[in-house]
Amino acid sequence: MKISVRNLEPTKVKLTITVDPEEFDPYLDQARKEIGKQITVPGFRKGHVPAKVIDTRVGFGAVAGEAVNDGVPELYSKALEEKKIRPMAQPEFDVQEVPASAKDETKLKFTATVERRPEIELPELDGMTIDVPAAAVTDEDITKRLDSLRQRFATLVGVDRPAAKGDYANIDLDAQIDGESVDSQEGVSYELGSGTMLDGLDEALEGLSAGEETTFEGTLEAGEHEGEKAQIKVKVNSVKAEELPELDDDFAQEASEYDTLDELKADVRKAAEQDAKGRQATEARDAFLAKLQDGLDIPVPKGVKAELLEQQLKNNGVDPDKATKEQKADAEQEVEKELRDQIVLDTLAEKLDVKVSQMDVTNFLASIAQQYGMDPTAFINAIVRNGQLGSAVQEVGRSKGMLAGMRAVSFTSEGEPLDLSEFLGDTPENEEEESVEAASAAAAVADELANDKDAE
């Protein structure tokens, strides 16, 4: 098999692959065998029809077509492996030459155009030191957590004053277009400042007291008039404010398993410190990736970027065709970072000779299923059916590479050595231990990405 590679872009190549007859013949034989199982030829048993008879019966073109369909993807994969090209998208095939008969010596020739992972040179990990901010917990952090806990036990009480941010107003709404009511709601409870309803509602309500009303212009966000401007009349029926419980021993007993406020505060501080360590580990991961990319020019594939950009906008609740320049720029920045991180982690995994086993992938998918309360077996089967197993293998490989890479460098905080073994684990002594750690890391990354998208 002869392979020539033409670089179209830093992240795009065109392979021209010419296949010798002895390499293509097995695919022709397999095609004849499959066709022989499907046709009936008098005098021959199904599946035992000679090759020459099949060529005559269905035509050599049909046989060659079947062989090309089966052979081209496999031959393409072999060419990628031989030339050490790592694809990041599906290829575009163009079959240029095919033998016209069994005796035709024309060689199968086809091209494959594909976006590839760019070749980058990562820095050596040996001797690398990365400093990250301290995992600090302040009294203000504790107060915020206690206030959040108090809010869970808060009660709403009516107030005789104008509504302000954080208050709950019971309101009636009536949206009108050209003087005609197109939508109305009564007795809606709304928290001022939450921004969960119409744009402009918060501003309209602030300063209104019970019994007062006003009109503002807003864009309808649902119904048959979605996206249209309307004059929205809002009336305030009542205003209520949150009343927080006193921070004392009684509250500690009601809100927790502790008898005293001091015990509750100590537990809250312990949880805050653990969360701070988790954030520090995330900062260490981000700093590690940034260190690997420092000074590198990492081009991203244009086609892959375009597809991910469209998907990112949709995930952000934005129609790609109606996105503003600012929305596109923000999404583009996120997509480019995601692609650069993937390229770096894939390269790192290859550099460290990371191996992904079936156990790794099974543990990873089982962890994801558990997070979302799904049956692991059903979830894994769905992943396989949808052709997403390759993505799972890649994700686990990246996570194993990241763990191995972070274990290989030194971390400090404020000049002192930082021990991240609680999050990275020690160097695994066996495959099962490493598999579980990689699965947990990969699942955590997947969950974090999902949460980030929800937050956006």
N, C-alpha and C positions, 0 to 999 in steps of 0.2 A: 504494500500500500504506500503510495507516494503522497506526501502531505506538504503543501506550501501554505504559508501564513502571511497574510498582508494586513498590516496595521492600518485601520481606517481612522481610528481615534485612539487616544491614550487608553480608553476603556472599551474599544470595539475592534474586532478582528474579523477577517474573512478567510476561512479555510477552504482551499481547493483540494479535494481528496480524489485520487485516482486509484481504483481498486483492480488488482490483477485478477484474471479469470479464476485462478485456483482459490482465491479468497472469496470470490462471489459465488462460485459453484455450490458450496454447502447451502447457501440461502436459496438457490434455485432448486436444489434437491428437496429442501424442507417445504418450499412452496408447492412443488409437485405432490409431495406426500399429503399435505393438507387439502389440496384440490382433489386428489384421488379419493379422499374420504367423503367428499361431497357429491361426486358425480357417479353415474351408473353407466358402465360400458359393457355391452354384451360380450360374454366370454371371459370376463375378468371379475374376480371378487373385489368388493369395495376395499380400497386401501391397498390393493395389489396390482394397480394398473401401471404398466411400464411407462417410463419417462417419455419415450418417443410418442407413445399413444396419447398421453396427456397433452403434450405439445401440439399434436395434430388436432385433438378433440377440442380443446379450449383456446388454442392459439398460444404461441410462445410469448406474445405480448402480455397476455393475462398472467402467465407464470412469472415473467420478468417483473411485472408490476407488483405482484404479491411479494416477490423476493426483495424488491427495492423498498417497499413499505416496512418490511421486517428488518432488512439489513442496514439501511441508511442510519437509523438512530444508534445501532450498536457500533457501526464503523465510526460514526461521529464521536461516540464516547471513547473509543480506543484512540482516536486521533487527539482528543483533548488530553488524555492521560500521557500520550507520548510526547506532546509538545508542552505539557505542564501548564495548560490553560485552564483557569478556574472560572466557569461561566456564572453570571449573575442573573441571567434571563433565559427564556426559551429561544432556540435558534430559528433562523429563517433558512429553510433548505431550498435549493434550486438544483434539480437533477438535470444535468446537461447532456450526458451521453449514456445510452443503455444498449447492450447487444441486441440485435434484431432477431437473432436465431441462435440455436444451440451451437452452431458452427461459426457464428460471427465472433471474430477475435476483438471486437470493439470492447474497450474496458469501461466499466461503470465509472462515471465521473460526476461528481456533484460538489456544490459549494455550500458552506454553512456560515452565515453571518450571525455573530452573537456578541452581546455585551459581556465583558469579562472583568474579573477583579484585577485592578492595576497592581503592578509589581512595586512594592515599597520595601525599603530597608529599615527595619526596626532597630532601635538602639539595643545594646547589650544590657541584660538585666543585672548581671554580676556587678556588684558595687553601687548599684543605683539606690539613692536615698530620697524619700519623698516626705515632705513635711505637711501636716494637715492641722487645722485649727483644733484647739482643745475642746473636749466635750463638757462645756461649762453649763451649770444649772444655777440660776439666780433665784433670789426670793420672789422676784416678779414672775418667774415661770411657775413657781408653786402657787402664787396668788391666782394666776390665770386658771390653773387647773382646778383650784378650789372653787373659783367663781363659776367655772363651767359645770362643776358638780352641783353647786347651789342652784344653777339655772334649771337643772333636771328636776329639782324639787320646788321650783318656783310656782307661785299661784298668780292668777290674773285678777286684778282688782280695778274697778271702775274709777276713773279720775275725772274731775271737773276742770279741765284745762285743755288748751289746744294740743293736738296730736304732735308727737315728736318722734324722731328716729328711735326705733326699738319698741315703740308702743304697738298695740294691736287694735286696729280699727275695724268695726263691723260696718260694711259699706254696701250701698246699692250702686250698680253701674248700668248705664244706658248709652250704647253707641249708636250714633246717628250719621247717616250719609245723605246729603242733600235734604236734610230735615226729616228723613224717614228713619225710624228705629230699625236697626238690622240685627241687634243682639242686646240682651239685657240679662243681668243677674242680680239677685237680692240676697241680703244677709250673708255676704262673703266676709270671712275673717282674713285680714291681711296684716302682716307685720311690716311696718314702715321701715324702709331701708333695705329690705330683703331683695328687691329687684326681681321678684318671681312672677310678676304679672306684666302689665303694659308699661312700655317706656313712657316716662312722664308722670306716672301715677304717684310715685313717691313725692315728687316736687309739688304735685297738686294737693296731696293730703296734708303735707306738713303745715301746721299752723291752723288747721280747721278744727273746730270743736263739734261735739255732738249736736245734730240738727242742722249743721251748715252744709252747703253744697257749692260746687264749682264745676266749670267745664274746661277741658283742655283738649288739644289735638294730639292724637296718637295713631299708631299703625296697628291695625288688627292683626293678631298673630294666629288666628285659627278661624274655622268656618268658611263659608262660601265667599266671604269678602276678605280672606287672608291677604295681607300685603297692602290693603287699601287704607288711605287716610280717613279718619273719622273724627267727628266731634264727640267727645266722651264726657257725659255728665256723671259726676260722682257725688253721692250724698253720704255723709257720715252719720251713722245711727248711734254709735257709742265708741268711746275710747277707753282702752284698758291698758294698764302698765303692769310689768312683771314685779312682783314683790318677792325678794329673795329671803330665804330663812337665815336667821342669825347663825354666825359661825361659832358654835359652841359645842360642848359635850353632847347635848341633846341631838344636835344635827349629826354629829359623828356616829351616834348610835343608830339614827334613822337611815343614814346614807351608806353605812358600811358595817363591817363586822367588829369594829373597834368601839371601846367604851369611852375613850377620851379623844379630844381634838388633837392633842399632841401625838397620839398614836396614829391617827388618820394622816396628819401632816407628814409624819415620818414615812408612812407607806407611800404617800403621794410623791415625796422627794425621791424615794427609791425607784419608783416607776419612771419618774422624770429623768433620773440619772441613766437608767437603762435605755430609755428612748434616745437620750443624748449620745450614748455610745453607738446606738444603731445609726443615727445621723452621721456620726463621725466615720463609721465604717463606709457609709455611702459616699461621703466626701473623699475618703481614701480611694475608693474605686474610681470616682470621677477624676481625681488628681492623677491616679495611675494611668488612666486612658489619655489624659491631657499630656502627661509626660512622654508617653509613647509617640504621640502625634506632634510633639514640639519640633518645629522646624521642618516638618514634612509637608510636601505638596501632594495632597491626596485627591485626585480627580474622581468624580462620581459618574456612573453611567447615566447618560441623558435620558434614555428610554425608561430605565428603572425609576429614575428620579421623577419623571413625568407621571408615571403610574402611581407611585407612592404619594406624590403631591395631591393628585386628585382624590385619593383615598383619605389623606389627612384632612383635607378641607371638608369632606363629607363627614368624617368623624367629629369634626369641630362644629357640625351642624350648618355648614356653609355650602351653598350651591356653587360648584366650581365655575360655572358660566357667569355667576353674578358676584363672585368674590371681588372685594376691593383690593387695591394694590397693597395696602397694609396687611390685609388678611393673607394674601398670597405670599408676601414677603416673610411673614411670621411662619407660615406653614413650610415654606421653602427652607428656611433656616433649620427648622426641626427635622425635616426630611434629610437634608444634607448631613446634619450631625449624626443622625441614625445610621446613614449609609457609611459615613467615615468610621464610626465606631465598629460597625459590622466588618468592614474591610480590615481594620486593625486587628480585631479579635480573631478573625479567620486566619490572618497571616501569623498571628502569635501562636494559635493552636497548631498550625503547620510547623512553625519554627521549633515548638516544644515537642513535636511529634505526638500530639494528643490523640488517643484512640477512644472511639465511642463504641461501647458495646450495646448489645440488645438490652441488657439489664439497665444501663444508663437511661436509655430512651423510655423503657417501661416505667422506671421510677419517676422520671420527669413528668410523663403524661399522667401517671397515677396521682402525683402531687397536684397537678393542675385540676384534675377531676375532683379531688378532695376539697380543694379551695372553693369550688363552685357547687359542691354538694351533688356531684354526678357519680353514677356508677362507673368505676375505672374501666371495666371491660367494655362497656358500651361506648365510653368516650374514646378509648383507643381504637376500637373497630371503626368508629365514625371518622377518626383522623386518617386511618388507612384508606377507607373508601373514598374520601375526598382528596386523596393524593397529597396530604400534608405531612406525611411521615418524614420526607426529606428536610422540611423546615424544622421539624422537631430535632432531628439529628444535628442539624447545623446549630441550633440554639444550645443544645447540650455541649457540643464541641466548643462553642464560644465560652460557655460558662466554665467548663473544665480548664480551658486555656487561661481564662482570667484568674481563676483560683490558683493555678500553678504559677502564673506570672507574678501574682501578688505575694505568694509565699516566697518567691525567689528574690524579692527586693526588701529593703528596710524602710520602715515608716517611723517618723518621729513626730512629736507634738511639743511645741515650745522648747525644742532642742533636746527633749528627752525621748528615749526609745518608746515606741508605741506597740503594744501587743494586741494584734487583731486576731489571734488564734481562736477566740470565741466565735468569730464570724467566718474565718477562713478555714478553721480546723487545722490540726497538725498535719504533717505530711502523711497521707493515708498509708496504712500498712497492708491493705488488701484492696482488691477491686471493688468489693461490695461497699466498703466504707467510702471509697472515693465516689462510687456511683451515687450513693445517697446524698453526699455533700454537693455534688454537681447538680443533681436533680433539684435539691432545695434551692440552690443559687439560681438555677435557670428558671424555676417556678417563681421565685421572688422577683426576678427581673420582669418576667411576663406579667405578673400581677401588678407590679409598679407601673409598667407601661399602660396597662388597662386602666389603672386608677388615674394616671396622668391624663388620659384621653377623656375619662369621665369628668375630671375636674375642669378640663378646657371647655 
